[in-house]
Amino acid sequence: MDSNKDKSKMHMPDGQPPLPPELDWERMEAGILKKMDDLESGKAPRRPGNFRKIAAAVVLLAILILLVKYCTQTKVGFALENAVATQKQPAEAPAGPEMQHPPIIAETPSSGSDGNPATPPTARDTGRGAGKNGPSSISPSPETADKSTRDANATNGTNPPNRHAGSSEAKVGQPKQALTTGAENTDAENAGLAPKGTISTSVEQAKPPFEAPVESQSPVSAEALPFRTFFVEGEKARPGLLEIPVAEPEKSPTRKGKGRIFLLGGATAWGMGYGSNKPERHDFEKTTVSFHTGLSYVHTLKNNFTLAIGMQVQQMESRFELSQDLNDYKVTLMDTVLEVRVNTLTGEAQEVRGDVELNVPARRVVCHHNSVRLYQIPFAVGKTWASKKWQADVMLGGAITVFSKNNGRTLYEGELLDYDGTSTSFLSTQGKLHALLAGRLTFSITKNMGITTGIQFQKSLSNWSREQNIRMRPNLLNLELGLRYSL
């Protein structure tokens, strides 16, 4: 390096200024080496892609932590619910101070004949009394476990027979005895200080060999149990996945439309409805098939009862035919040749014209179409029945005529009378009340639309006739066909 520098100085002409510090070779070399070290050590800025990967990993880790926390809280909640439910179960043991602590199950309930204190319960006997759902799976102290192990080994090998007097070992088909002493008595007996008479026993019924013995346990306060006991017992008491009752989702009741609109029309057959006394036009006027149309609204009440109201136009048509023989019917012949005159001198003929009246036999025929149009408001109550796509209705009510129009020709008091308007000299139709009975059958095409057919009968409760001793109460039979729309 120095030799190169010296050579550069040697070739440098005299009188020129020295190079700036930035172009000094030593500094440039040091900067290049430092840059290479930085690149090799990984201090170069990372690409944006690496930052995105790190952010995605952090988000996934946070989601996983929240999911584990939620599952843990769910299991703990189930365990607490099962423990509280177990605590609320009624106990079969008698009430007393012994109920404050869980009983300890032992297979050697009494002391031997040599006066030695009763053998403390073993760990195996202590854990046997815990049921599936019971909270009494409290582990004994290490000292008690060691003593129980030694006593169990001694029982299997070298213990004398009198040590197991009474019921030394639980066998199939034989009753077992359970020690139900309190915490103080248990500690005293383990130390060998408690008297023999302080231990109270309870005998359990024999169980079959395939059933595990279950002793009645007294309820234990949930606050006295550790969290591990809650969790383990809750998991044991929790039913299997297939045994968990799954509540079926309540099906929202199908909403039935309470309102229905009917647009109906059809043919009408009707009768005059005269009483015993009939007018003179009765023999000449006959009813014909007419028509009607109407719009009604039916509202469904409780128990499928209905209330209906609407508007209806009722057309009642008749044909008046009259035929009479006229004996003295005169016919006038106008511009008729009455006489022919002939001139005798010239022989010229001349006609004489005039009108001539003659009596001829004649027959009179009159044919006229009469009509009565009623604008009514029907109202009724009824009952409806529905089955799948079919719906039947029966209604009973009435109809009142709010407006009417009459037009025609008839025979009145021996003469032909033309009438037009609301009221005539022999007929009044406005403001009359009719009784109504109807039945309908509907077939649903869609959810709201349907085709309806039915029959309707009306009978006038008012007298239409204005003549003396004449009663006219028409009756109508309507055949209906139309559409129904459910709201």
C-alpha positions in Angstrom: 0.0 0.0 0.0 2.7 2.4 0.9 4.7 1.6 -2.2 1.7 2.4 -4.4 1.2 5.7 -2.5 4.8 6.6 -3.0 4.6 5.8 -6.7 1.5 8.0 -7.1 3.4 10.8 -5.4 6.4 10.3 -7.6 4.3 10.6 -10.8 2.5 13.6 -9.5 3.7 16.8 -11.2 5.1 19.5 -9.0 3.0 22.5 -8.2 -0.4 20.7 -8.3 -2.6 20.8 -5.1 -3.0 17.6 -3.1 -6.1 15.4 -3.6 -9.2 16.1 -1.4 -9.8 13.8 1.6 -12.7 12.0 -0.1 -10.5 10.7 -2.8 -7.9 9.4 -0.5 -7.3 5.8 -1.2 -7.1 4.7 2.4 -10.4 6.2 3.3 -12.1 4.8 0.2 -10.8 1.3 1.0 -12.0 1.5 4.6 -15.4 2.6 3.5 -15.7 -0.3 1.0 -14.6 -2.9 3.6 -17.2 -1.5 6.1 -20.0 -1.7 3.6 -19.1 -5.3 2.8 -19.1 -6.2 6.5 -22.5 -4.6 6.9 -23.9 -6.7 4.0 -22.5 -9.9 5.3 -23.7 -9.3 8.9 -27.4 -8.9 7.8 -27.8 -5.3 8.8 -29.2 -4.4 5.4 -32.9 -3.3 5.5 -35.4 -6.1 5.1 -37.8 -6.2 2.2 -41.5 -5.4 2.7 -42.4 -9.1 2.1 -40.7 -10.2 5.2 -42.6 -7.6 7.3 -45.9 -8.9 6.0 -45.0 -12.5 6.8 -44.1 -11.5 10.4 -47.4 -9.5 10.8 -49.4 -12.5 9.5 -47.7 -14.8 11.9 -48.4 -12.5 14.9 -52.1 -12.2 13.9 -52.4 -16.0 13.7 -50.7 -16.5 17.0 -53.1 -14.0 18.7 -56.1 -15.8 17.2 -54.8 -19.2 18.5 -54.3 -17.7 22.0 -57.8 -16.3 22.1 -59.3 -19.7 20.9 -57.4 -21.6 23.6 -58.5 -19.2 26.2 -62.2 -19.5 25.1 -62.1 -23.3 25.2 -60.5 -23.2 28.6 -63.2 -20.9 30.0 -65.9 -23.1 28.5 -64.6 -26.2 30.2 -64.2 -24.4 33.5 -67.8 -23.2 33.2 -69.1 -26.7 32.6 -67.1 -27.9 35.6 -68.5 -25.2 37.9 -72.1 -25.9 36.8 -71.7 -29.7 37.4 -70.2 -29.0 40.9 -73.0 -26.7 41.9 -75.6 -29.2 40.7 -73.9 -32.0 42.7 -73.9 -29.8 45.8 -77.7 -29.2 45.5 -78.5 -33.0 45.4 -80.4 -34.1 48.5 -78.3 -36.3 50.9 -79.6 -39.6 52.2 -77.5 -39.6 55.4 -79.1 -38.3 58.6 -78.5 -34.6 59.5 -76.0 -33.9 62.2 -72.5 -32.6 62.8 -71.1 -35.5 60.7 -72.6 -33.9 57.6 -70.1 -31.1 57.6 -67.3 -33.2 56.1 -67.2 -35.9 53.4 -67.4 -39.5 54.8 -64.3 -41.7 54.6 -64.9 -45.2 53.4 -63.0 -48.0 55.1 -63.1 -51.8 55.0 -62.0 -52.3 58.6 -64.6 -50.5 60.7 -63.9 -51.7 64.2 -60.9 -52.5 66.4 -59.8 -56.0 67.2 -60.4 -57.9 70.4 -56.9 -57.0 71.7 -57.9 -53.4 72.4 -55.8 -51.8 69.7 -57.3 -48.7 68.1 -59.1 -49.2 64.8 -57.0 -49.3 61.7 -57.2 -46.0 59.8 -58.9 -46.2 56.4 -56.7 -47.0 53.4 -56.3 -44.9 50.3 -58.1 -47.5 48.2 -61.1 -47.5 50.6 -61.1 -43.8 50.8 -61.4 -43.3 47.0 -64.0 -46.0 46.6 -66.9 -44.0 47.9 -66.7 -41.3 45.3 -69.5 -41.6 42.8 -69.5 -40.6 39.2 -70.9 -37.2 39.9 -69.9 -36.9 43.6 -67.5 -34.3 44.9 -65.9 -36.6 47.5 -62.7 -37.5 45.5 -60.5 -35.8 48.1 -57.0 -37.4 48.3 -55.9 -38.4 51.8 -52.8 -37.0 53.5 -49.4 -38.6 52.7 -49.2 -40.0 56.3 -52.6 -41.6 56.1 -51.7 -43.0 52.6 -48.5 -44.6 54.0 -50.3 -46.1 57.0 -53.1 -47.4 54.8 -50.5 -49.1 52.4 -48.7 -50.7 55.3 -52.0 -52.0 56.8 -53.1 -53.3 53.4 -49.8 -55.2 53.0 -50.1 -56.5 56.6 -53.7 -57.7 55.9 -52.6 -59.6 52.8 -49.7 -61.3 54.6 -49.2 -61.3 58.4 -52.2 -59.6 60.1 -53.9 -61.8 62.7 -57.5 -62.9 62.0 -59.0 -61.0 65.0 -57.9 -57.8 63.3 -60.7 -58.2 60.8 -63.5 -59.3 63.1 -67.0 -58.3 62.0 -66.5 -57.6 58.3 -62.8 -57.4 57.6 -63.0 -57.5 53.8 -65.8 -56.4 51.4 -67.0 -59.4 49.4 -69.6 -59.8 46.7 -73.0 -60.2 48.3 -71.9 -59.0 51.8 -72.7 -55.6 53.3 -69.9 -53.0 53.8 -69.6 -50.5 56.6 -68.7 -46.9 56.1 -67.1 -44.7 58.7 -69.0 -41.4 59.0 -67.0 -39.6 61.6 -66.2 -35.9 61.5 -62.8 -34.3 60.8 -61.9 -34.1 64.6 -62.7 -37.8 65.3 -60.8 -38.9 62.2 -57.6 -37.1 63.2 -57.9 -38.4 66.8 -58.3 -42.0 65.7 -55.4 -41.7 63.3 -53.3 -40.6 66.3 -54.7 -43.4 68.4 -56.3 -41.1 71.0 -60.0 -41.4 70.2 -62.2 -43.8 72.2 -63.8 -46.7 70.4 -67.4 -45.6 70.8 -67.0 -42.4 68.8 -67.1 -44.1 65.4 -70.6 -44.4 63.9 -71.1 -46.9 61.1 -73.7 -47.3 58.3 -74.2 -50.5 56.4 -74.8 -50.4 52.7 -76.9 -52.9 50.8 -75.0 -55.6 48.8 -74.4 -54.9 45.2 -74.1 -57.4 42.3 -70.5 -58.2 41.2 -70.9 -56.2 38.0 -72.0 -53.0 39.7 -69.6 -50.7 41.6 -70.8 -49.9 45.2 -72.1 -46.4 45.6 -72.3 -44.9 49.1 -74.5 -42.1 50.1 -72.4 -38.9 50.3 -73.1 -35.7 52.2 -72.9 -32.5 50.2 -69.6 -30.7 50.3 -69.3 -26.9 50.0 -68.1 -25.9 46.6 -65.8 -23.3 48.1 -63.8 -25.9 50.1 -62.8 -27.9 47.0 -59.7 -26.9 44.9 -60.0 -25.9 41.3 -58.5 -29.3 40.2 -61.3 -31.1 41.9 -63.9 -29.0 40.2 -62.3 -29.5 36.8 -61.8 -33.3 37.1 -65.2 -34.0 38.7 -66.9 -31.8 36.1 -65.2 -33.7 33.3 -66.3 -37.0 34.8 -69.9 -35.9 35.3 -70.1 -34.3 31.9 -72.1 -36.7 29.6 -70.7 -37.9 26.3 -71.0 -36.0 23.1 -73.8 -38.2 21.8 -75.7 -38.0 25.1 -75.9 -34.2 25.3 -79.5 -33.3 24.7 -79.6 -30.9 21.7 -82.5 -28.5 21.8 -84.2 -28.5 18.5 -84.6 -25.0 17.0 -88.0 -23.7 17.5 -89.8 -23.5 14.2 -91.3 -20.2 13.7 -95.0 -20.8 13.3 -96.2 -20.4 9.8 -97.9 -17.0 9.5 -101.4 -17.4 8.3 -102.8 -14.4 6.6 -105.6 -12.9 8.7 -107.0 -10.9 5.8 -108.3 -12.2 2.5 -109.8 -10.3 -0.5 -112.2 -12.0 -2.8 -113.1 -10.8 -6.3 -116.1 -12.9 -7.4 -118.7 -13.0 -10.0 -121.1 -15.3 -11.8 -124.6 -16.3 -12.8 -127.7 -15.5 -10.9 -131.0 -17.4 -10.8 -133.8 -15.5 -9.0 -137.5 -15.6 -8.5 -140.2 -12.9 -7.9 -141.2 -14.3 -4.6 -144.9 -13.4 -4.7 -147.2 -14.4 -1.9 -150.6 -16.0 -2.3 -152.0 -12.9 -4.1 -150.3 -12.3 -7.4 -150.5 -9.2 -9.6 -152.0 -9.3 -13.2 -148.5 -9.0 -14.7 -147.4 -12.3 -13.1 -148.6 -14.3 -16.1 -146.7 -12.2 -18.6 -143.4 -11.5 -16.8 -140.8 -14.3 -16.4 -137.4 -14.1 -14.8 -134.2 -14.9 -16.8 -130.7 -15.9 -15.8 -128.8 -12.8 -14.7 -125.4 -12.0 -13.3 -123.6 -10.5 -10.3 -120.2 -9.3 -9.3 -118.7 -8.3 -6.0 -115.6 -7.4 -4.0 -115.4 -8.6 -0.3 -112.9 -8.6 2.5 -112.8 -11.5 5.0 -110.9 -11.1 8.3 -110.0 -14.2 10.4 -110.7 -14.0 14.1 -109.9 -16.4 16.9 -110.7 -20.1 16.5 -110.9 -19.6 12.7 -114.1 -17.5 12.9 -114.4 -14.9 10.2 -116.0 -11.5 9.7 -116.8 -10.5 6.1 -117.9 -7.2 4.5 -117.9 -6.1 0.9 -119.7 -4.5 -2.0 -121.8 -6.2 -4.6 -123.7 -5.4 -7.7 -126.7 -7.6 -8.4 -128.4 -7.6 -11.7 -132.0 -9.1 -11.9 -133.5 -9.4 -15.4 -136.9 -10.5 -16.6 -138.7 -10.7 -19.9 -142.2 -9.3 -20.3 -144.3 -11.0 -23.1 -148.0 -10.0 -23.8 -150.2 -11.5 -26.5 -153.9 -10.4 -26.9 -156.6 -11.0 -29.5 -158.4 -7.8 -30.6 -161.9 -8.2 -32.0 -162.8 -4.6 -32.7 -159.5 -3.5 -34.0 -159.8 -0.8 -36.6 -157.4 -0.3 -39.4 -157.3 3.0 -41.3 -156.4 2.7 -45.0 -155.0 6.0 -46.1 -155.0 7.3 -49.7 -157.2 4.6 -50.8 -159.1 4.6 -54.1 -162.7 5.1 -53.1 -164.4 5.6 -56.4 -163.7 5.7 -60.2 -165.7 8.1 -62.2 -166.1 7.8 -66.1 -167.2 10.7 -68.3 -169.9 9.5 -70.7 -169.1 12.1 -73.4 -165.4 11.7 -73.5 -165.1 8.3 -71.8 -162.4 9.6 -69.5 -162.0 7.8 -66.0 -161.2 9.7 -62.8 -160.2 8.1 -59.4 -161.5 9.4 -56.1 -159.1 8.7 -53.2 -159.5 8.9 -49.4 -159.0 7.2 -46.0 -161.0 4.2 -45.1 -161.4 2.6 -41.6 -161.9 -1.1 -41.4 -162.6 -3.4 -38.5 -160.2 -6.4 -38.8 -159.3 -9.3 -36.5 -155.9 -8.7 -34.9 -153.5 -10.2 -32.3 -151.2 -8.0 -30.1 -147.8 -9.3 -29.1 -145.5 -7.3 -26.7 -142.0 -8.4 -25.7 -139.7 -6.3 -23.5 -136.6 -7.0 -21.3 -136.9 -5.5 -17.9 -134.0 -5.1 -15.4 -133.6 -4.3 -11.7 -130.1 -3.4 -10.6 -129.2 -3.4 -6.9 -126.0 -2.0 -5.3 -125.6 -3.9 -2.0 -123.3 -4.0 1.0 -123.1 -7.6 2.2 -121.9 -8.5 5.7 -121.5 -11.8 7.4 -119.8 -13.9 10.1 -118.6 -17.4 9.4 -116.1 -20.2 10.0 -113.1 -21.3 7.9 -111.3 -24.6 7.6 -107.9 -25.0 5.9 -106.2 -28.2 4.8 -103.0 -28.0 2.8 -103.9 -26.1 -0.4 -107.7 -26.2 0.2 -109.7 -23.8 2.3 -113.5 -23.8 2.9 -115.6 -20.9 4.2 -119.2 -20.8 5.5 -120.8 -17.4 6.1 -124.2 -16.3 7.4 -125.3 -12.6 7.4 -127.2 -10.1 5.3 -127.1 -7.6 2.5 -128.6 -4.1 2.4 -129.5 -2.3 -0.8 -128.1 1.2 -0.7 -129.0 2.2 -4.3 -131.2 0.6 -7.1 -132.2 1.3 -10.7 -135.3 -0.1 -12.5 -136.0 -0.1 -16.2 -138.7 -1.9 -18.2 -142.3 -2.2 -19.4 -145.1 -4.1 -17.6 -148.8 -4.5 -17.3 -150.3 -2.4 -14.5 -154.1 -1.9 -14.0 -154.9 -3.3 -17.4 -152.5 -1.0 -19.3 -149.0 -1.2 -20.4 -146.7 0.9 -18.3 -143.2 2.0 -19.0 -141.1 2.6 -15.9 -137.6 3.9 -15.2 -135.9 5.1 -12.0 -135.5 4.0 -8.4 -139.2 3.7 -7.5 -142.3 3.2 -9.6 -146.0 3.2 -8.8 -145.9 -0.5 -8.1 -142.3 -1.3 -7.1 -139.8 0.0 -4.5 -136.3 -1.6 -4.3 -134.1 0.8 -2.4 -133.2 0.4 1.3 -134.3 -3.3 1.4 -132.6 -5.9 3.6 -131.7 -9.4 2.5 -130.7 -12.5 4.5 -127.5 -14.1 3.2 -126.0 -17.6 3.3 -122.8 -18.4 1.5 -120.3 -21.2 1.1 -116.9 -21.0 -0.6 -114.1 -23.4 -1.5 -110.6 -22.0 -2.4 -107.7 -23.8 -4.0 -104.3 -22.0 -3.4 -102.2 -21.6 -6.5 -99.4 -19.6 -4.8 -98.7 -18.4 -1.3 -101.2 -15.5 -1.7 -103.3 -16.3 -4.8 -106.0 -18.8 -5.1 -109.1 -19.8 -7.2 -112.4 -19.6 -5.4 -115.8 -21.1 -6.3 -118.9 -20.8 -4.2 -122.6 -20.5 -3.9 -124.7 -17.7 -2.3 -128.3 -17.5 -1.4 -130.3 -14.3 -0.6 -133.8 -13.8 0.5 -135.4 -10.4 0.8 -136.8 -9.7 4.3 -138.6 -6.6 3.0 -141.7 -6.2 0.8 -140.9 -4.7 -2.6 -144.5 -4.3 -3.8 -146.4 -1.0 -3.4 -149.7 -2.5 -4.4 -152.3 -3.4 -1.9 -152.5 -7.1 -0.8 -149.5 -7.9 -2.9 -146.3 -9.2 -1.3 -143.0 -9.5 -3.3 -139.9 -10.9 -1.6 -137.4 -12.0 -4.2 -134.9 -14.8 -3.6 -131.6 -15.1 -5.4 -129.2 -18.0 -6.0 -125.7 -16.9 -7.1 -123.0 -19.2 -8.5 -119.6 -17.6 -7.8 -116.2 -18.0 -9.4 -113.2 -15.7 -8.9 -109.9 -15.0 -7.2 -108.7 -14.8 -3.7 -105.7 -12.8 -2.4 -104.3 -13.3 1.1 -102.8 -10.4 2.8 
